Amino acid sequence: MNVQHFRSLLDFSPRELDALIDRATELKALHRSGQPSPQFPGSVMAMIFAKSSTRTRVSFEAGMAQLGGHAMFLSPGDTQLGRGEPIEDTARVVSSMVDVVMIRTFGHDIVERFAAHSSVPVINALTDDFHPCQLLADMQTYREHRGSIVGKRVCWLGDGNNMCNSYINAARQFDFELHIACPEGFAPRADLLEANADRVTVFSDPRDAARDAALLVTDVWASMGQEEEQARRAAALTPYQLNEDLLGVAATDALYMHCLPAHRDEEISAGLMDAPDTVIWDEAENRLHAQKALLERLLSGAREG
């Protein structure tokens, strides 16, 4: 059986991603009107967390419950994964007992290896290389506030991390132009830049990158596992802070986003974080609705398959 996974945005076509975003907005409206959508009673999701999280755990667990199913939290300390059981063996066993698996871990190869041996859909809920679920929420947020992002300019500021890599994939799948502003030594993956050279440009000057952008995005300067590098990273990345001055050179109706958690007055100014018109909190909530749309698609596909 050919199982559909969500390891990166490239696992779905642009048309399928657009449909997911539209469905996420529909599910959001249903949820806010108090209309339940328990399409999958008895379904079980295994949530494998090697990296801690607030938004990922709450959104997936709440989303699965709202769809009528159940989410099971698994950490390395609670499973044989933490004692050296091969990923392939765990994948075979766990997927024989649940309907979908969500993994938040370090190396992207872990998700790939798990998916290769899983009999049910596998969702990448964050790896060191990609964070595709966050991009679904970001694209939903932009569409709800400004309409289509096709042909628009997006500016990424700071470290070329997993979020930046996913924005490169998003530029391809959602058809926008991406400017990346980062210092030397902090660029995203070279293979992704090369494969998307027709729509992605790297800048050293953040003002040049942000000019006329419809959306500006940033993330923490030290991701999980990089805390010891915080001081070195802050010294290099301070000029790339997302702030009011930088927003001033963007398009007049530009939005700005942050996947959270944020360090106020580091990668983003406190003023922007606390502005009354910020969409960052909508962006965070949309993790729930975008992932419900994703779960609905994957679980329905598995039933039909």
C-alpha positions in Angstrom: 0.0 0.0 0.0 1.3 3.5 -0.9 1.1 5.5 2.3 0.9 9.3 2.2 3.3 11.0 4.5 4.0 14.7 5.4 7.7 14.9 5.8 8.1 18.3 4.1 5.9 20.6 2.0 7.1 18.8 -1.1 5.1 15.7 -0.2 2.0 17.5 -1.4 1.4 19.3 -4.7 0.7 23.1 -4.7 -3.0 22.4 -5.4 -3.2 19.9 -2.5 -1.6 22.5 -0.2 -4.0 25.2 -1.3 -6.9 22.8 -0.6 -5.4 22.1 2.9 -5.3 25.8 3.7 -8.9 26.4 2.6 -10.0 23.4 4.6 -8.1 24.7 7.7 -10.1 28.0 7.5 -13.3 26.0 7.2 -12.5 23.9 10.2 -11.6 27.1 12.1 -15.0 28.6 11.4 -16.7 25.4 12.5 -14.7 25.2 15.7 -15.5 28.9 16.6 -19.2 28.4 15.9 -19.3 25.4 18.3 -19.9 22.8 15.6 -18.0 19.6 16.4 -16.2 17.6 13.7 -15.6 14.2 15.2 -15.0 12.4 11.9 -12.5 9.9 13.3 -13.9 8.3 16.5 -11.5 5.6 17.8 -8.6 6.8 15.7 -5.2 7.0 17.6 -2.2 9.2 16.9 1.2 8.4 18.4 3.1 11.7 19.2 6.8 11.0 19.4 8.7 13.9 21.0 12.5 14.0 21.2 12.3 17.8 21.4 10.0 19.6 23.8 7.2 21.8 22.6 4.2 23.8 23.7 2.3 24.7 20.5 3.1 21.4 18.7 1.9 19.2 21.6 -1.2 21.2 22.5 -2.3 21.8 18.8 -1.9 18.1 17.8 -3.4 16.7 21.0 -6.4 19.1 20.9 -6.8 18.7 17.2 -7.0 14.9 17.4 -9.5 15.1 20.3 -11.7 17.5 18.3 -11.6 15.0 15.4 -13.0 12.4 17.7 -9.7 10.5 18.2 -7.0 10.2 20.8 -3.4 11.3 20.9 -0.7 9.4 22.8 2.4 11.2 24.0 5.6 9.3 23.7 9.1 10.5 24.8 12.4 8.8 24.4 12.5 8.3 28.2 9.2 6.5 28.1 9.9 4.2 25.2 12.6 1.8 23.9 13.7 4.5 21.5 15.6 6.0 24.4 17.3 2.7 25.0 18.6 2.2 21.5 15.8 0.3 19.7 16.3 0.8 16.0 13.9 3.4 14.5 12.9 0.9 11.8 11.7 -1.6 14.5 9.8 1.0 16.4 8.1 2.2 13.2 6.9 -1.3 12.3 5.5 -1.9 15.8 4.0 1.5 16.6 2.4 1.8 13.1 0.7 -1.6 13.5 -1.2 -0.2 16.6 -2.1 3.4 15.7 -3.6 5.3 12.7 -1.1 8.1 12.3 2.3 9.1 13.8 3.6 12.6 14.5 7.4 13.0 15.2 9.2 16.0 16.6 12.9 15.2 16.6 16.5 16.3 15.7 17.8 14.6 12.5 15.5 14.7 9.5 16.7 11.2 8.6 14.8 9.9 11.6 11.5 11.0 10.1 12.5 9.6 6.7 13.5 6.2 8.2 10.4 6.0 10.3 8.2 6.8 7.4 9.9 4.2 5.2 9.0 1.4 7.6 5.6 2.7 8.8 2.3 1.3 7.6 0.4 4.5 8.5 0.9 8.2 7.7 3.9 10.0 9.4 3.9 13.7 10.0 7.0 15.8 10.5 6.3 18.0 13.5 9.8 19.5 13.3 13.3 18.3 12.6 16.6 20.1 12.4 16.0 20.6 8.6 12.3 21.3 8.2 9.1 22.5 10.0 6.4 22.1 7.4 3.4 22.2 9.9 4.3 25.7 10.9 4.3 26.8 7.2 0.8 25.5 6.8 -0.2 27.8 9.7 1.8 30.7 8.3 0.3 30.4 4.9 -3.2 30.1 6.3 -2.6 33.3 8.4 -1.4 35.3 5.5 -4.4 34.2 3.3 -6.9 35.0 6.0 -5.5 38.5 6.5 -4.2 39.5 3.0 -5.5 37.0 0.5 -3.3 35.1 -2.0 0.5 35.1 -1.4 1.2 34.2 -5.1 3.7 36.6 -6.6 4.3 38.4 -3.3 7.7 39.1 -1.8 8.5 37.4 1.6 11.5 38.3 3.7 13.2 35.8 6.1 15.4 37.4 8.7 18.2 35.7 10.8 19.4 32.2 11.0 19.0 29.9 8.0 17.5 27.2 10.1 14.7 24.6 9.7 12.1 27.4 9.4 14.1 29.2 6.7 14.5 25.9 4.8 10.7 25.4 4.9 10.2 28.9 3.7 12.3 28.0 0.7 10.1 25.0 0.0 7.0 27.2 0.5 8.3 29.8 -2.0 8.3 26.9 -4.6 4.9 25.4 -3.5 3.0 28.6 -2.9 4.6 30.6 -5.7 6.2 33.6 -4.0 9.6 35.4 -4.1 11.8 34.8 -1.0 14.5 37.2 0.2 16.7 35.8 2.9 18.7 38.2 5.1 21.5 36.5 7.1 25.2 37.0 8.0 28.0 35.0 6.6 28.0 31.5 8.1 24.2 31.4 8.7 22.8 30.7 5.3 20.3 27.9 4.8 21.1 24.6 3.0 23.0 25.2 -0.2 21.2 22.5 -2.1 17.8 24.2 -1.4 19.2 27.5 -2.5 20.5 26.0 -5.7 17.3 24.1 -6.5 15.2 27.3 -6.0 17.6 29.9 -7.4 14.8 31.3 -9.6 12.8 32.5 -6.7 15.2 32.7 -3.6 17.9 35.4 -3.1 20.2 35.7 -0.1 21.1 39.2 1.2 23.6 40.4 3.7 21.8 43.7 4.3 18.4 43.2 6.0 17.0 46.5 4.7 17.7 45.4 1.1 16.0 42.1 1.7 12.9 43.6 3.5 12.3 46.4 0.9 8.7 46.1 -0.4 8.1 42.7 1.3 4.5 41.7 1.9 5.6 39.4 4.8 8.5 39.5 7.1 9.4 36.4 9.2 11.9 35.5 11.9 12.7 32.8 14.5 14.9 32.5 17.6 18.7 32.8 17.0 19.6 29.6 18.9 17.4 26.6 18.2 17.0 23.7 20.5 20.4 22.1 21.0 22.3 25.3 20.2 21.9 27.1 23.5 25.6 27.0 24.2 26.1 29.1 21.0 23.7 31.8 22.1 26.2 34.6 22.8 28.1 34.0 19.5 24.9 33.8 17.5 23.4 36.9 19.1 26.5 39.0 18.3 26.3 38.0 14.6 22.5 38.2 14.2 21.6 41.4 16.2 21.6 43.5 13.0 18.9 41.2 11.6 16.3 41.9 14.3 12.7 42.2 13.0 11.7 45.6 14.3 9.7 48.8 13.5 12.5 50.3 11.6 12.8 47.3 9.3 9.0 47.1 8.9 9.1 50.7 7.6 10.9 49.7 4.4 8.5 46.8 3.7 5.2 47.1 1.8 2.7 49.5 3.5 0.3 46.6 4.4 3.1 44.1 5.3 2.5 41.4 7.9 5.2 40.0 10.2 5.3 36.5 11.8 7.2 34.5 14.4 6.6 30.8 15.0 7.2 31.2 18.8 8.5 31.0 21.4 10.0 34.4 21.0 12.7 36.3 22.8 11.5 39.9 23.0 14.1 42.5 21.9 16.4 39.8 20.5 15.2 38.5 17.2 12.0 40.6 17.3 11.3 43.8 19.1 8.9 43.8 22.1 6.9 46.5 20.4 6.1 44.3 17.4 5.3 41.3 19.6 2.9 43.3 21.7 1.4 45.5 19.0 -2.5 45.4 18.9 -2.6 44.6 15.2 0.0 41.7 15.2 -1.1 38.4 13.6 1.4 36.3 15.6 -1.3 35.0 17.9 -3.5 34.1 15.0 -0.5 32.4 13.5 -0.1 30.3 16.7 -3.8 29.4 16.8 -3.8 28.3 13.2 -1.4 25.5 14.0 -4.5 23.8 15.5 -6.7 24.3 12.4 -4.0 23.6 9.8 -3.0 20.4 11.5 -6.6 19.3 11.8 -7.0 19.7 8.0 -3.8 17.7 7.5 -4.9 14.9 9.9 -8.3 14.8 8.1 -6.6 14.5 4.7 -4.1 11.8 5.9 -6.6 9.7 7.9 -9.2 9.9 5.1 -6.6 8.8 2.5 -5.5 5.9 4.7 -9.1 4.7 5.0 -9.6 4.9 1.2 -6.3 3.2 0.6 
